[in-house]
């Protein structure tokens, strides 16, 4: 049996440049560990997955500490950031930041996941699956609740920079 040659992969830098052309919202995915400590990280790879039952997916680097935590937790939350929360996005994307939640206003969601106050919207989830895909994990959650923030605008990310919707 002869194998057909594998199609070449696009170079990582070229792929990054292509994907940077797709604007996305900015979220903080959060949960609590077994000792009740809050954990969270900035994520832009977030999408709705199903209407019935209501489900979302989040893609997280497999090497991130959050991947291991989310594989063990039963609940997590996705806080969709408001345009005024760019600093929180930067804070929660800093790999060296151990005390990300220090001084950040939160409330407890279902299952104890921290919900970021002032967010554009918050989605509360029960973890139903975790899949390996390349160098990332795809976390799937069934939506158990949520809340809308004030009439804020969402924080956007496009071509390596933060952006805003123009009214």
C-alpha positions in Angstrom: 0.0 0.0 0.0 1.4 3.4 -0.9 0.9 6.4 1.3 0.0 9.7 -0.3 2.3 12.5 0.7 1.0 14.6 3.5 -0.1 18.1 2.7 2.4 20.7 3.9 1.4 22.7 7.0 1.4 26.5 6.8 4.2 28.2 8.7 3.3 29.2 12.3 4.0 32.9 11.6 1.8 32.9 8.5 -1.0 31.1 10.3 -0.8 33.6 13.2 -0.9 36.5 10.7 -4.0 35.0 8.9 -5.9 34.4 12.2 -5.1 37.9 13.5 -7.3 39.3 10.7 -10.3 37.7 12.5 -11.5 40.1 15.2 -12.6 38.4 18.4 -14.1 39.3 21.8 -11.9 39.0 24.9 -12.9 36.8 27.8 -11.6 35.7 31.1 -12.2 32.0 31.8 -12.3 31.3 35.5 -12.7 28.4 38.0 -11.7 27.4 41.5 -9.3 24.7 42.5 -9.9 22.0 45.0 -8.9 24.3 47.8 -11.3 27.0 46.7 -8.7 29.4 45.3 -9.8 31.4 42.2 -7.9 30.9 38.9 -8.4 32.6 35.6 -6.9 33.5 32.2 -7.6 35.6 29.2 -9.0 33.7 26.3 -10.1 34.9 22.9 -11.0 31.5 21.4 -14.5 31.3 22.7 -17.7 30.4 20.8 -21.3 29.2 21.1 -21.6 25.5 20.2 -25.2 24.4 20.6 -28.6 25.9 21.3 -30.2 22.7 22.6 -28.7 22.1 25.0 -27.0 25.5 25.3 -23.3 24.8 25.1 -20.1 26.9 24.5 -16.5 26.0 23.8 -13.2 27.5 24.9 -9.8 26.7 23.4 -6.9 26.8 25.8 -3.2 26.1 25.3 -2.5 22.6 26.7 0.6 23.9 28.4 -1.3 26.5 30.4 -1.9 25.8 34.1 -5.6 26.5 33.5 -5.8 23.4 31.2 -5.0 21.1 34.1 -7.4 22.9 36.5 -10.2 22.9 34.0 -9.8 19.2 33.4 -10.5 18.6 37.1 -13.2 21.2 37.8 -16.9 20.7 37.4 -17.8 24.3 36.7 -16.2 27.3 35.0 -17.3 30.8 33.9 -16.6 32.9 30.9 -16.6 36.7 31.6 -16.9 38.6 28.3 -15.0 41.7 29.0 -16.3 45.3 28.5 -14.2 47.8 26.6 -13.2 49.4 29.9 -11.6 46.2 31.1 -8.5 46.1 28.8 -6.2 46.2 31.9 -7.9 43.0 33.3 -7.3 41.3 30.0 -3.6 42.2 30.1 -3.4 41.2 33.8 -5.0 37.7 33.2 -2.8 37.0 30.2 0.5 37.6 32.1 2.0 34.2 32.7 4.0 35.5 35.6 1.0 36.9 37.5 0.2 34.6 40.4 -2.3 36.8 42.2 -4.4 37.7 39.2 -7.6 38.1 41.3 -6.1 40.3 44.0 -8.1 43.5 44.1 -10.5 42.3 41.3 -14.2 42.6 42.1 -15.9 39.2 41.6 -19.0 37.3 42.8 -19.5 33.6 43.0 -21.4 31.8 40.2 -22.9 28.3 40.1 -20.3 25.8 41.2 -18.2 28.6 42.8 -16.6 29.9 39.7 -15.6 33.6 40.0 -17.6 36.0 37.9 -15.8 39.3 36.9 -17.9 42.3 38.0 -18.5 44.9 35.4 -18.1 42.4 32.5 -20.1 42.9 29.3 -21.7 39.5 30.0 -21.0 36.4 32.0 -21.7 32.8 31.0 -21.7 30.1 33.7 -21.0 26.5 32.7 -20.8 22.9 33.8 -17.9 21.1 32.1 -19.1 18.3 29.9 -16.0 17.5 27.9 -12.4 18.2 27.3 -10.8 17.3 23.9 -7.2 17.4 22.8 -6.7 19.2 19.5 -3.1 19.9 18.4 -1.4 22.0 21.1 -4.7 23.1 22.6 -7.5 21.6 24.7 -11.1 22.3 23.7 -13.2 22.7 26.8 -17.0 22.2 26.3 -19.4 23.5 28.8 -23.2 23.3 29.2 -24.5 26.7 30.0 -26.2 26.7 33.4 -26.7 30.5 33.7 -25.5 33.9 32.8 -26.0 37.6 33.2 -25.8 40.7 31.1 -23.8 43.7 32.2 -24.9 47.3 31.9 -25.2 48.7 28.4 -21.4 48.5 27.9 -19.5 47.8 24.7 -17.4 44.6 24.4 -13.6 44.7 24.4 -12.3 43.5 21.0 -9.0 42.1 19.8 -7.8 42.4 16.2 -4.4 42.2 14.5 -2.5 42.1 17.8 -4.2 45.1 19.3 -7.3 45.9 21.4 -10.1 47.6 19.7 -13.6 49.0 20.3 -16.9 49.0 18.4 -17.7 52.4 17.0 -21.3 53.5 17.7 
